[in-house]
Amino acid sequence: MVHRLLDAGCDMWAIRNGYVMNEPSQEPHASIVQRLLDEFGPRSHVREHIAAYLTQLGRNLDEELL
């Protein structure tokens, strides 16, 4: 899921045990991302797993920057 969203133009970063995601606003990326999010459904139950995976990819924000 994470790679598909990143490939579609989402900017995703882990912060502590959660994550932030900036969705693209320009087409066709916006429609692709919306379709992916609809397919995946709710993600709250895997939030920590997504954050851990983003951290493994080096996509984590240091708390000192917040």
PDB file of N, CA, C, O and CB in Angstrom:
ATOM      1  N   MET A   1       0.814  -1.186   0.000  1.00  0.00           N
ATOM      2  CA  MET A   1       0.000   0.000   0.000  1.00  0.00           C
ATOM      3  C   MET A   1       0.861   1.254   0.000  1.00  0.00           C
ATOM      4  O   MET A   1       0.606   2.176  -0.776  1.00  0.00           O
ATOM      5  CB  MET A   1      -0.928  -0.004   1.190  1.00  0.00           C
ATOM      6  N   VAL A   2       1.868   1.304   0.852  1.00  0.00           N
ATOM      7  CA  VAL A   2       2.704   2.499   0.964  1.00  0.00           C
ATOM      8  C   VAL A   2       3.388   2.796  -0.361  1.00  0.00           C
ATOM      9  O   VAL A   2       3.377   3.936  -0.825  1.00  0.00           O
ATOM     10  CB  VAL A   2       3.750   2.328   2.076  1.00  0.00           C
ATOM     11  N   HIS A   3       3.983   1.779  -0.972  1.00  0.00           N
ATOM     12  CA  HIS A   3       4.682   2.017  -2.243  1.00  0.00           C
ATOM     13  C   HIS A   3       3.722   2.483  -3.334  1.00  0.00           C
ATOM     14  O   HIS A   3       4.068   3.345  -4.142  1.00  0.00           O
ATOM     15  CB  HIS A   3       5.405   0.745  -2.697  1.00  0.00           C
ATOM     16  N   ARG A   4       2.544   1.925  -3.358  1.00  0.00           N
ATOM     17  CA  ARG A   4       1.569   2.340  -4.378  1.00  0.00           C
ATOM     18  C   ARG A   4       1.181   3.798  -4.184  1.00  0.00           C
ATOM     19  O   ARG A   4       1.056   4.538  -5.160  1.00  0.00           O
ATOM     20  CB  ARG A   4       0.312   1.446  -4.328  1.00  0.00           C
ATOM     21  N   LEU A   5       0.990   4.222  -2.939  1.00  0.00           N
ATOM     22  CA  LEU A   5       0.643   5.619  -2.673  1.00  0.00           C
ATOM     23  C   LEU A   5       1.810   6.549  -2.995  1.00  0.00           C
ATOM     24  O   LEU A   5       1.610   7.616  -3.575  1.00  0.00           O
ATOM     25  CB  LEU A   5       0.222   5.794  -1.209  1.00  0.00           C
ATOM     26  N   LEU A   6       3.019   6.152  -2.625  1.00  0.00           N
ATOM     27  CA  LEU A   6       4.193   6.970  -2.947  1.00  0.00           C
ATOM     28  C   LEU A   6       4.362   7.085  -4.462  1.00  0.00           C
ATOM     29  O   LEU A   6       4.620   8.170  -4.984  1.00  0.00           O
ATOM     30  CB  LEU A   6       5.470   6.367  -2.309  1.00  0.00           C
ATOM     31  N   ASP A   7       4.216   5.972  -5.154  1.00  0.00           N
ATOM     32  CA  ASP A   7       4.342   5.979  -6.615  1.00  0.00           C
ATOM     33  C   ASP A   7       3.275   6.840  -7.277  1.00  0.00           C
ATOM     34  O   ASP A   7       3.499   7.401  -8.349  1.00  0.00           O
ATOM     35  CB  ASP A   7       4.259   4.560  -7.154  1.00  0.00           C
ATOM     36  N   ALA A   8       2.112   6.943  -6.633  1.00  0.00           N
ATOM     37  CA  ALA A   8       1.006   7.732  -7.190  1.00  0.00           C
ATOM     38  C   ALA A   8       1.140   9.219  -6.880  1.00  0.00           C
ATOM     39  O   ALA A   8       0.334  10.023  -7.348  1.00  0.00           O
ATOM     40  CB  ALA A   8      -0.320   7.220  -6.654  1.00  0.00           C
ATOM     41  N   GLY A   9       2.150   9.591  -6.096  1.00  0.00           N
ATOM     42  CA  GLY A   9       2.380  11.010  -5.844  1.00  0.00           C
ATOM     43  C   GLY A   9       2.120  11.493  -4.439  1.00  0.00           C
ATOM     44  O   GLY A   9       2.216  12.692  -4.176  1.00  0.00           O
ATOM     45  N   CYS A  10       1.788  10.583  -3.514  1.00  0.00           N
ATOM     46  CA  CYS A  10       1.601  10.987  -2.117  1.00  0.00           C
ATOM     47  C   CYS A  10       2.957  11.253  -1.474  1.00  0.00           C
ATOM     48  O   CYS A  10       3.941  10.570  -1.756  1.00  0.00           O
ATOM     49  CB  CYS A  10       0.827   9.897  -1.322  1.00  0.00           C
ATOM     50  N   ASP A  11       2.987  12.242  -0.623  1.00  0.00           N
ATOM     51  CA  ASP A  11       4.165  12.539   0.176  1.00  0.00           C
ATOM     52  C   ASP A  11       3.847  12.047   1.580  1.00  0.00           C
ATOM     53  O   ASP A  11       3.058  12.668   2.293  1.00  0.00           O
ATOM     54  CB  ASP A  11       4.534  14.086   0.153  1.00  0.00           C
ATOM     55  N   MET A  12       4.458  10.931   1.984  1.00  0.00           N
ATOM     56  CA  MET A  12       4.143  10.296   3.269  1.00  0.00           C
ATOM     57  C   MET A  12       5.375  10.278   4.161  1.00  0.00           C
ATOM     58  O   MET A  12       6.482   9.981   3.711  1.00  0.00           O
ATOM     59  CB  MET A  12       3.615   8.860   3.058  1.00  0.00           C
ATOM     60  N   TRP A  13       5.160  10.605   5.450  1.00  0.00           N
ATOM     61  CA  TRP A  13       6.250  10.639   6.421  1.00  0.00           C
ATOM     62  C   TRP A  13       5.780  10.072   7.748  1.00  0.00           C
ATOM     63  O   TRP A  13       4.665  10.348   8.190  1.00  0.00           O
ATOM     64  CB  TRP A  13       6.775  12.074   6.606  1.00  0.00           C
ATOM     65  N   ALA A  14       6.632   9.278   8.382  1.00  0.00           N
ATOM     66  CA  ALA A  14       6.347   8.782   9.728  1.00  0.00           C
ATOM     67  C   ALA A  14       6.683   9.874  10.732  1.00  0.00           C
ATOM     68  O   ALA A  14       7.687  10.574  10.604  1.00  0.00           O
ATOM     69  CB  ALA A  14       7.151   7.479  10.034  1.00  0.00           C
ATOM     70  N   ILE A  15       5.823  10.001  11.732  1.00  0.00           N
ATOM     71  CA  ILE A  15       6.074  10.895  12.859  1.00  0.00           C
ATOM     72  C   ILE A  15       5.710  10.110  14.111  1.00  0.00           C
ATOM     73  O   ILE A  15       4.545   9.783  14.337  1.00  0.00           O
ATOM     74  CB  ILE A  15       5.245  12.249  12.748  1.00  0.00           C
ATOM     75  N   ARG A  16       6.723   9.810  14.923  1.00  0.00           N
ATOM     76  CA  ARG A  16       6.540   8.972  16.111  1.00  0.00           C
ATOM     77  C   ARG A  16       5.898   7.646  15.693  1.00  0.00           C
ATOM     78  O   ARG A  16       6.458   6.929  14.864  1.00  0.00           O
ATOM     79  CB  ARG A  16       5.661   9.702  17.184  1.00  0.00           C
ATOM     80  N   ASN A  17       4.738   7.312  16.251  1.00  0.00           N
ATOM     81  CA  ASN A  17       4.094   6.043  15.889  1.00  0.00           C
ATOM     82  C   ASN A  17       2.919   6.259  14.935  1.00  0.00           C
ATOM     83  O   ASN A  17       2.050   5.396  14.811  1.00  0.00           O
ATOM     84  CB  ASN A  17       3.614   5.316  17.149  1.00  0.00           C
ATOM     85  N   GLY A  18       2.895   7.399  14.272  1.00  0.00           N
ATOM     86  CA  GLY A  18       1.867   7.706  13.284  1.00  0.00           C
ATOM     87  C   GLY A  18       2.515   8.170  11.989  1.00  0.00           C
ATOM     88  O   GLY A  18       3.718   8.004  11.790  1.00  0.00           O
ATOM     89  N   TYR A  19       1.718   8.742  11.127  1.00  0.00           N
ATOM     90  CA  TYR A  19       2.255   9.237   9.866  1.00  0.00           C
ATOM     91  C   TYR A  19       1.378  10.363   9.338  1.00  0.00           C
ATOM     92  O   TYR A  19       0.222  10.518   9.733  1.00  0.00           O
ATOM     93  CB  TYR A  19       2.361   8.100   8.830  1.00  0.00           C
ATOM     94  N   VAL A  20       1.958  11.140   8.437  1.00  0.00           N
ATOM     95  CA  VAL A  20       1.216  12.184   7.738  1.00  0.00           C
ATOM     96  C   VAL A  20       1.307  11.892   6.253  1.00  0.00           C
ATOM     97  O   VAL A  20       2.273  11.301   5.769  1.00  0.00           O
ATOM     98  CB  VAL A  20       1.769  13.614   8.074  1.00  0.00           C
ATOM     99  N   MET A  21       0.274  12.321   5.544  1.00  0.00           N
ATOM    100  CA  MET A  21       0.231  12.072   4.109  1.00  0.00           C
ATOM    101  C   MET A  21      -0.328  13.310   3.423  1.00  0.00           C
ATOM    102  O   MET A  21      -1.409  13.791   3.764  1.00  0.00           O
ATOM    103  CB  MET A  21      -0.626  10.811   3.777  1.00  0.00           C
ATOM    104  N   ASN A  22       0.414  13.812   2.464  1.00  0.00           N
ATOM    105  CA  ASN A  22      -0.030  14.932   1.647  1.00  0.00           C
ATOM    106  C   ASN A  22      -0.450  14.353   0.301  1.00  0.00           C
ATOM    107  O   ASN A  22       0.372  13.832  -0.453  1.00  0.00           O
ATOM    108  CB  ASN A  22       1.099  16.029   1.488  1.00  0.00           C
ATOM    109  N   GLU A  23      -1.734  14.454   0.018  1.00  0.00           N
ATOM    110  CA  GLU A  23      -2.262  13.898  -1.227  1.00  0.00           C
ATOM    111  C   GLU A  23      -2.085  14.899  -2.365  1.00  0.00           C
ATOM    112  O   GLU A  23      -2.271  16.098  -2.160  1.00  0.00           O
ATOM    113  CB  GLU A  23      -3.754  13.520  -1.069  1.00  0.00           C
ATOM    114  N   PRO A  24      -1.728  14.430  -3.557  1.00  0.00           N
ATOM    115  CA  PRO A  24      -1.579  15.338  -4.695  1.00  0.00           C
ATOM    116  C   PRO A  24      -2.922  15.951  -5.084  1.00  0.00           C
ATOM    117  O   PRO A  24      -3.973  15.328  -4.931  1.00  0.00           O
ATOM    118  CB  PRO A  24      -0.969  14.597  -5.896  1.00  0.00           C
ATOM    119  N   SER A  25      -2.867  17.172  -5.585  1.00  0.00           N
ATOM    120  CA  SER A  25      -4.108  17.856  -5.972  1.00  0.00           C
ATOM    121  C   SER A  25      -4.292  17.902  -7.486  1.00  0.00           C
ATOM    122  O   SER A  25      -5.382  18.212  -7.968  1.00  0.00           O
ATOM    123  CB  SER A  25      -4.120  19.273  -5.414  1.00  0.00           C
ATOM    124  N   GLN A  26      -3.244  17.598  -8.233  1.00  0.00           N
ATOM    125  CA  GLN A  26      -3.340  17.665  -9.689  1.00  0.00           C
ATOM    126  C   GLN A  26      -3.677  16.295 -10.269  1.00  0.00           C
ATOM    127  O   GLN A  26      -3.248  15.255  -9.769  1.00  0.00           O
ATOM    128  CB  GLN A  26      -2.029  18.191 -10.292  1.00  0.00           C
ATOM    129  N   GLU A  27      -4.461  16.340 -11.341  1.00  0.00           N
ATOM    130  CA  GLU A  27      -4.817  15.114 -12.057  1.00  0.00           C
ATOM    131  C   GLU A  27      -3.658  14.701 -12.960  1.00  0.00           C
ATOM    132  O   GLU A  27      -2.918  15.575 -13.413  1.00  0.00           O
ATOM    133  CB  GLU A  27      -6.119  15.312 -12.889  1.00  0.00           C
ATOM    134  N   PRO A  28      -3.469  13.451 -13.237  1.00  0.00           N
ATOM    135  CA  PRO A  28      -4.325  12.322 -12.871  1.00  0.00           C
ATOM    136  C   PRO A  28      -4.008  11.760 -11.484  1.00  0.00           C
ATOM    137  O   PRO A  28      -4.701  10.863 -11.004  1.00  0.00           O
ATOM    138  CB  PRO A  28      -4.190  11.225 -13.902  1.00  0.00           C
ATOM    139  N   HIS A  29      -2.959  12.286 -10.841  1.00  0.00           N
ATOM    140  CA  HIS A  29      -2.509  11.726  -9.564  1.00  0.00           C
ATOM    141  C   HIS A  29      -3.586  11.765  -8.481  1.00  0.00           C
ATOM    142  O   HIS A  29      -3.734  10.811  -7.717  1.00  0.00           O
ATOM    143  CB  HIS A  29      -1.289  12.472  -9.083  1.00  0.00           C
ATOM    144  N   ALA A  30      -4.336  12.865  -8.413  1.00  0.00           N
ATOM    145  CA  ALA A  30      -5.358  12.988  -7.366  1.00  0.00           C
ATOM    146  C   ALA A  30      -6.398  11.877  -7.472  1.00  0.00           C
ATOM    147  O   ALA A  30      -6.787  11.300  -6.456  1.00  0.00           O
ATOM    148  CB  ALA A  30      -6.047  14.357  -7.450  1.00  0.00           C
ATOM    149  N   SER A  31      -6.848  11.571  -8.668  1.00  0.00           N
ATOM    150  CA  SER A  31      -7.846  10.508  -8.858  1.00  0.00           C
ATOM    151  C   SER A  31      -7.276   9.133  -8.549  1.00  0.00           C
ATOM    152  O   SER A  31      -7.957   8.285  -7.971  1.00  0.00           O
ATOM    153  CB  SER A  31      -8.377  10.531 -10.286  1.00  0.00           C
ATOM    154  N   ILE A  32      -6.039   8.917  -8.932  1.00  0.00           N
ATOM    155  CA  ILE A  32      -5.391   7.628  -8.662  1.00  0.00           C
ATOM    156  C   ILE A  32      -5.272   7.406  -7.160  1.00  0.00           C
ATOM    157  O   ILE A  32      -5.594   6.330  -6.656  1.00  0.00           O
ATOM    158  CB  ILE A  32      -3.994   7.564  -9.328  1.00  0.00           C
ATOM    159  N   VAL A  33      -4.807   8.429  -6.450  1.00  0.00           N
ATOM    160  CA  VAL A  33      -4.653   8.316  -4.999  1.00  0.00           C
ATOM    161  C   VAL A  33      -6.004   8.091  -4.335  1.00  0.00           C
ATOM    162  O   VAL A  33      -6.120   7.251  -3.442  1.00  0.00           O
ATOM    163  CB  VAL A  33      -3.982   9.575  -4.426  1.00  0.00           C
ATOM    164  N   GLN A  34      -7.012   8.819  -4.753  1.00  0.00           N
ATOM    165  CA  GLN A  34      -8.335   8.644  -4.153  1.00  0.00           C
ATOM    166  C   GLN A  34      -8.852   7.227  -4.369  1.00  0.00           C
ATOM    167  O   GLN A  34      -9.447   6.638  -3.467  1.00  0.00           O
ATOM    168  CB  GLN A  34      -9.324   9.657  -4.735  1.00  0.00           C
ATOM    169  N   ARG A  35      -8.630   6.684  -5.550  1.00  0.00           N
ATOM    170  CA  ARG A  35      -9.052   5.313  -5.830  1.00  0.00           C
ATOM    171  C   ARG A  35      -8.303   4.321  -4.930  1.00  0.00           C
ATOM    172  O   ARG A  35      -8.905   3.391  -4.394  1.00  0.00           O
ATOM    173  CB  ARG A  35      -8.816   4.971  -7.319  1.00  0.00           C
ATOM    174  N   LEU A  36      -6.994   4.522  -4.766  1.00  0.00           N
ATOM    175  CA  LEU A  36      -6.212   3.641  -3.900  1.00  0.00           C
ATOM    176  C   LEU A  36      -6.702   3.710  -2.456  1.00  0.00           C
ATOM    177  O   LEU A  36      -6.851   2.681  -1.798  1.00  0.00           O
ATOM    178  CB  LEU A  36      -4.726   4.010  -3.968  1.00  0.00           C
ATOM    179  N   LEU A  37      -6.951   4.913  -1.967  1.00  0.00           N
ATOM    180  CA  LEU A  37      -7.426   5.070  -0.593  1.00  0.00           C
ATOM    181  C   LEU A  37      -8.792   4.420  -0.405  1.00  0.00           C
ATOM    182  O   LEU A  37      -9.059   3.817   0.634  1.00  0.00           O
ATOM    183  CB  LEU A  37      -7.495   6.553  -0.219  1.00  0.00           C
ATOM    184  N   ASP A  38      -9.652   4.543  -1.404  1.00  0.00           N
ATOM    185  CA  ASP A  38     -10.961   3.886  -1.335  1.00  0.00           C
ATOM    186  C   ASP A  38     -10.810   2.367  -1.299  1.00  0.00           C
ATOM    187  O   ASP A  38     -11.529   1.688  -0.566  1.00  0.00           O
ATOM    188  CB  ASP A  38     -11.833   4.301  -2.532  1.00  0.00           C
ATOM    189  N   GLU A  39      -9.875   1.834  -2.091  1.00  0.00           N
ATOM    190  CA  GLU A  39      -9.630   0.385  -2.118  1.00  0.00           C
ATOM    191  C   GLU A  39      -9.124  -0.116  -0.770  1.00  0.00           C
ATOM    192  O   GLU A  39      -9.563  -1.157  -0.282  1.00  0.00           O
ATOM    193  CB  GLU A  39      -8.620   0.033  -3.217  1.00  0.00           C
ATOM    194  N   PHE A  40      -8.200   0.628  -0.175  1.00  0.00           N
ATOM    195  CA  PHE A  40      -7.584   0.194   1.082  1.00  0.00           C
ATOM    196  C   PHE A  40      -8.535   0.333   2.259  1.00  0.00           C
ATOM    197  O   PHE A  40      -8.444  -0.432   3.219  1.00  0.00           O
ATOM    198  CB  PHE A  40      -6.321   0.991   1.349  1.00  0.00           C
ATOM    199  N   GLY A  41      -9.434   1.284   2.202  1.00  0.00           N
ATOM    200  CA  GLY A  41     -10.379   1.495   3.300  1.00  0.00           C
ATOM    201  C   GLY A  41      -9.697   2.100   4.517  1.00  0.00           C
ATOM    202  O   GLY A  41      -8.625   2.694   4.406  1.00  0.00           O
ATOM    203  N   PRO A  42     -10.324   1.948   5.684  1.00  0.00           N
ATOM    204  CA  PRO A  42      -9.773   2.534   6.912  1.00  0.00           C
ATOM    205  C   PRO A  42      -8.369   2.001   7.200  1.00  0.00           C
ATOM    206  O   PRO A  42      -8.081   0.822   6.992  1.00  0.00           O
ATOM    207  CB  PRO A  42     -10.700   2.243   8.104  1.00  0.00           C
ATOM    208  N   ARG A  43      -7.512   2.884   7.678  1.00  0.00           N
ATOM    209  CA  ARG A  43      -6.130   2.500   7.946  1.00  0.00           C
ATOM    210  C   ARG A  43      -5.743   2.686   9.403  1.00  0.00           C
ATOM    211  O   ARG A  43      -4.595   2.429   9.767  1.00  0.00           O
ATOM    212  CB  ARG A  43      -5.199   3.293   7.074  1.00  0.00           C
ATOM    213  N   SER A  44      -6.661   3.122  10.238  1.00  0.00           N
ATOM    214  CA  SER A  44      -6.305   3.434  11.626  1.00  0.00           C
ATOM    215  C   SER A  44      -5.743   2.218  12.367  1.00  0.00           C
ATOM    216  O   SER A  44      -4.886   2.373  13.237  1.00  0.00           O
ATOM    217  CB  SER A  44      -7.526   3.968  12.368  1.00  0.00           C
ATOM    218  N   HIS A  45      -6.206   1.029  12.040  1.00  0.00           N
ATOM    219  CA  HIS A  45      -5.734  -0.175  12.723  1.00  0.00           C
ATOM    220  C   HIS A  45      -4.324  -0.596  12.300  1.00  0.00           C
ATOM    221  O   HIS A  45      -3.721  -1.450  12.951  1.00  0.00           O
ATOM    222  CB  HIS A  45      -6.693  -1.310  12.467  1.00  0.00           C
ATOM    223  N   VAL A  46      -3.793  -0.021  11.234  1.00  0.00           N
ATOM    224  CA  VAL A  46      -2.428  -0.341  10.782  1.00  0.00           C
ATOM    225  C   VAL A  46      -1.520   0.891  10.808  1.00  0.00           C
ATOM    226  O   VAL A  46      -0.439   0.888  10.218  1.00  0.00           O
ATOM    227  CB  VAL A  46      -2.463  -0.929   9.363  1.00  0.00           C
ATOM    228  N   ARG A  47      -1.966   1.929  11.491  1.00  0.00           N
ATOM    229  CA  ARG A  47      -1.219   3.195  11.542  1.00  0.00           C
ATOM    230  C   ARG A  47       0.229   2.981  11.992  1.00  0.00           C
ATOM    231  O   ARG A  47       1.158   3.475  11.353  1.00  0.00           O
ATOM    232  CB  ARG A  47      -1.915   4.182  12.489  1.00  0.00           C
ATOM    233  N   GLU A  48       0.419   2.244  13.091  1.00  0.00           N
ATOM    234  CA  GLU A  48       1.770   2.035  13.609  1.00  0.00           C
ATOM    235  C   GLU A  48       2.619   1.204  12.651  1.00  0.00           C
ATOM    236  O   GLU A  48       3.822   1.436  12.538  1.00  0.00           O
ATOM    237  CB  GLU A  48       1.712   1.354  14.971  1.00  0.00           C
ATOM    238  N   HIS A  49       2.018   0.252  11.968  1.00  0.00           N
ATOM    239  CA  HIS A  49       2.754  -0.563  10.991  1.00  0.00           C
ATOM    240  C   HIS A  49       3.186   0.294   9.794  1.00  0.00           C
ATOM    241  O   HIS A  49       4.299   0.152   9.289  1.00  0.00           O
ATOM    242  CB  HIS A  49       1.884  -1.757  10.510  1.00  0.00           C
ATOM    243  N   ILE A  50       2.303   1.170   9.355  1.00  0.00           N
ATOM    244  CA  ILE A  50       2.644   2.073   8.252  1.00  0.00           C
ATOM    245  C   ILE A  50       3.786   2.986   8.674  1.00  0.00           C
ATOM    246  O   ILE A  50       4.728   3.196   7.910  1.00  0.00           O
ATOM    247  CB  ILE A  50       1.412   2.911   7.817  1.00  0.00           C
ATOM    248  N   ALA A  51       3.709   3.528   9.886  1.00  0.00           N
ATOM    249  CA  ALA A  51       4.769   4.409  10.388  1.00  0.00           C
ATOM    250  C   ALA A  51       6.100   3.666  10.468  1.00  0.00           C
ATOM    251  O   ALA A  51       7.138   4.209  10.089  1.00  0.00           O
ATOM    252  CB  ALA A  51       4.392   4.971  11.772  1.00  0.00           C
ATOM    253  N   ALA A  52       6.076   2.438  10.953  1.00  0.00           N
ATOM    254  CA  ALA A  52       7.309   1.651  11.052  1.00  0.00           C
ATOM    255  C   ALA A  52       7.895   1.386   9.671  1.00  0.00           C
ATOM    256  O   ALA A  52       9.110   1.454   9.489  1.00  0.00           O
ATOM    257  CB  ALA A  52       7.044   0.323  11.777  1.00  0.00           C
ATOM    258  N   TYR A  53       7.047   1.086   8.709  1.00  0.00           N
ATOM    259  CA  TYR A  53       7.528   0.820   7.354  1.00  0.00           C
ATOM    260  C   TYR A  53       8.102   2.087   6.721  1.00  0.00           C
ATOM    261  O   TYR A  53       9.146   2.039   6.071  1.00  0.00           O
ATOM    262  CB  TYR A  53       6.393   0.260   6.483  1.00  0.00           C
ATOM    263  N   LEU A  54       7.426   3.210   6.908  1.00  0.00           N
ATOM    264  CA  LEU A  54       7.959   4.470   6.388  1.00  0.00           C
ATOM    265  C   LEU A  54       9.316   4.777   7.013  1.00  0.00           C
ATOM    266  O   LEU A  54      10.214   5.274   6.332  1.00  0.00           O
ATOM    267  CB  LEU A  54       6.976   5.625   6.656  1.00  0.00           C
ATOM    268  N   THR A  55       9.471   4.488   8.291  1.00  0.00           N
ATOM    269  CA  THR A  55      10.753   4.699   8.969  1.00  0.00           C
ATOM    270  C   THR A  55      11.826   3.810   8.355  1.00  0.00           C
ATOM    271  O   THR A  55      12.955   4.257   8.154  1.00  0.00           O
ATOM    272  CB  THR A  55      10.625   4.417  10.483  1.00  0.00           C
ATOM    273  N   GLN A  56      11.491   2.552   8.053  1.00  0.00           N
ATOM    274  CA  GLN A  56      12.446   1.646   7.401  1.00  0.00           C
ATOM    275  C   GLN A  56      12.887   2.195   6.051  1.00  0.00           C
ATOM    276  O   GLN A  56      14.029   1.998   5.636  1.00  0.00           O
ATOM    277  CB  GLN A  56      11.829   0.252   7.221  1.00  0.00           C
ATOM    278  N   LEU A  57      11.977   2.884   5.370  1.00  0.00           N
ATOM    279  CA  LEU A  57      12.296   3.467   4.066  1.00  0.00           C
ATOM    280  C   LEU A  57      13.079   4.772   4.194  1.00  0.00           C
ATOM    281  O   LEU A  57      13.490   5.355   3.191  1.00  0.00           O
ATOM    282  CB  LEU A  57      11.019   3.712   3.279  1.00  0.00           C
ATOM    283  N   GLY A  58      13.284   5.229   5.431  1.00  0.00           N
ATOM    284  CA  GLY A  58      13.981   6.495   5.651  1.00  0.00           C
ATOM    285  C   GLY A  58      13.067   7.696   5.518  1.00  0.00           C
ATOM    286  O   GLY A  58      13.542   8.824   5.381  1.00  0.00           O
ATOM    287  N   ARG A  59      11.763   7.471   5.557  1.00  0.00           N
ATOM    288  CA  ARG A  59      10.785   8.546   5.408  1.00  0.00           C
ATOM    289  C   ARG A  59      10.173   8.872   6.770  1.00  0.00           C
ATOM    290  O   ARG A  59       8.970   8.717   6.982  1.00  0.00           O
ATOM    291  CB  ARG A  59       9.679   8.152   4.390  1.00  0.00           C
ATOM    292  N   ASN A  60      11.034   9.329   7.689  1.00  0.00           N
ATOM    293  CA  ASN A  60      10.553   9.713   9.008  1.00  0.00           C
ATOM    294  C   ASN A  60      11.055  11.114   9.338  1.00  0.00           C
ATOM    295  O   ASN A  60      12.155  11.509   8.952  1.00  0.00           O
ATOM    296  CB  ASN A  60      11.010   8.695  10.083  1.00  0.00           C
ATOM    297  N   LEU A  61      10.223  11.848  10.060  1.00  0.00           N
ATOM    298  CA  LEU A  61      10.567  13.199  10.476  1.00  0.00           C
ATOM    299  C   LEU A  61      11.064  13.159  11.910  1.00  0.00           C
ATOM    300  O   LEU A  61      10.440  12.557  12.784  1.00  0.00           O
ATOM    301  CB  LEU A  61       9.354  14.155  10.336  1.00  0.00           C
ATOM    302  N   ASP A  62      12.180  13.799  12.136  1.00  0.00           N
ATOM    303  CA  ASP A  62      12.769  13.876  13.461  1.00  0.00           C
ATOM    304  C   ASP A  62      11.898  14.767  14.344  1.00  0.00           C
ATOM    305  O   ASP A  62      11.464  15.835  13.911  1.00  0.00           O
ATOM    306  CB  ASP A  62      14.223  14.415  13.392  1.00  0.00           C
ATOM    307  N   GLU A  63      11.645  14.339  15.568  1.00  0.00           N
ATOM    308  CA  GLU A  63      10.813  15.121  16.484  1.00  0.00           C
ATOM    309  C   GLU A  63      11.389  16.508  16.721  1.00  0.00           C
ATOM    310  O   GLU A  63      10.642  17.440  17.016  1.00  0.00           O
ATOM    311  CB  GLU A  63      10.661  14.393  17.810  1.00  0.00           C
ATOM    312  N   GLU A  64      12.688  16.662  16.599  1.00  0.00           N
ATOM    313  CA  GLU A  64      13.305  17.969  16.802  1.00  0.00           C
ATOM    314  C   GLU A  64      12.844  18.975  15.755  1.00  0.00           C
ATOM    315  O   GLU A  64      12.900  20.182  15.993  1.00  0.00           O
ATOM    316  CB  GLU A  64      14.821  17.846  16.770  1.00  0.00           C
ATOM    317  N   LEU A  65      12.396  18.502  14.615  1.00  0.00           N
ATOM    318  CA  LEU A  65      11.932  19.390  13.554  1.00  0.00           C
ATOM    319  C   LEU A  65      10.502  19.856  13.777  1.00  0.00           C
ATOM    320  O   LEU A  65      10.058  20.814  13.143  1.00  0.00           O
ATOM    321  CB  LEU A  65      12.038  18.698  12.217  1.00  0.00           C
ATOM    322  N   LEU A  66       9.782  19.197  14.663  1.00  0.00           N
ATOM    323  CA  LEU A  66       8.364  19.516  14.870  1.00  0.00           C
ATOM    324  C   LEU A  66       8.177  20.683  15.797  1.00  0.00           C
ATOM    325  O   LEU A  66       7.043  21.077  16.072  1.00  0.00           O
ATOM    326  CB  LEU A  66       7.629  18.324  15.415  1.00  0.00           C
TER     327      LEU A  66
END
